[in-house]
């Protein structure tokens, strides 16, 4: 989503007296078409601090951060039944204070996590996010827990808001973000050998199959970052991709899923080319690509070293290939030839029809957090977790970030697909397969 700045008149209003209107970009419109209350499309982010922040000081810092990034100050504009576009209104300030301090009580963090999965911020109030500052009597420090409506913003954009708030709160400027690490000696990129139209494997339901309870569940873990030799032809992201593919393949075989040894896997991977500095565009800025694996490549006893090399070639090729954020087809669905209501019904229908061809799962690797997230006397972030929506038919997502040399993994799944015990089993599989990608193991 491109950043659109607007000029403010004295006193904070718009020169015309009306908010600036911005048509929904393609990503936002498709997400809006498919929004549903049963499985809200939220991004959940946790920033763990060793100390506790001052309430008024944090409110002030976050308000100033929003003012520096006014593209986040948006709400959905009311529309008539024949409107051909969704539109954002850019407001001169928040409609409501997004920052809250729930009572310091036992279980406060679990309740805040559940709220992040079950209740999306309203799109009709600016900004479409909320920040709960969570404290518990038996836990040192605090947790800044963001809930973001994914129709409007993605995780990296929200992290930019948090980083600016930390800079203002502490009074310490953020150093320039280092360039992302790239593997040396990259081979000529090549695409996956999986046929583009082949029906991919889906994540097998848990056993016994969970009751049809709507919503998402979440499991967080802290793991060591897998070791990688200097100059290796693959990245940590490639190691995570291989671990994800092997985890799902093992899971499906253990569950006796039909076609588990025949169908390819396709894993959706967000690619973010935005700068991480203060000029970072705010909104939904990632593009989605799919990394394919043949059934033979992820069979039991797979050659992990070879799989790392081929995966690296595929991810490099996908990252280098220019492509619209959601592919070419999504752009056709958002051409304003029909009213929004008609396009929404068409998009939802196509989504259901395309369910069997939806990618197997999603791996969203935020990578090393590029900001110090220094909140002065409250300290620097010791851990940062993200989780991406896990709506059906995909039903399972893996989201990772690294802070302080540790990997922070979030498994998020649809309760209609998996149960609590299933999440723990998937975590065990992922931990084992990730360790197998370490340079000491391969």
Secondary structure, DSSP 4 states (H G I P E B T S, - for coil): -------B-TTS-BTTSSPEEEEPPHHHHHHHHT--STT--EEEEEEEESS---HHHHHHHHHHHHHHTGGG-EEEPP--TT----EEEE-SS-SS--EE-----TTHHHHHHHHHHH-PPPTTSSSSEEEEEE--TTSSSEEEEEEEETTT--HHHHHHHHHHHHHHHHT-PPPPPPPPP--SSPPPP---SS-TTSPPP-PPPPSSPPP---SEEEEEEEEEPPP--TT-SS-HHHHHHHHHHHHHHHHHHHTT-TTTTTSPEEEEEEE-----STTPPPS---EEEEEEE-TTTTSTT--HHHHHHHHHHHHHHHHHS---TT-HHHHHHT-TTS-HHHHHHHHHHHHHHTGGGS-SEEEEEEEE--S--B-GGG-BEEEEEEE----TTT-EEEEEEEETTEEEEEEEEETTT--HHHHHHHHHHHHHHHHHTSTTT-
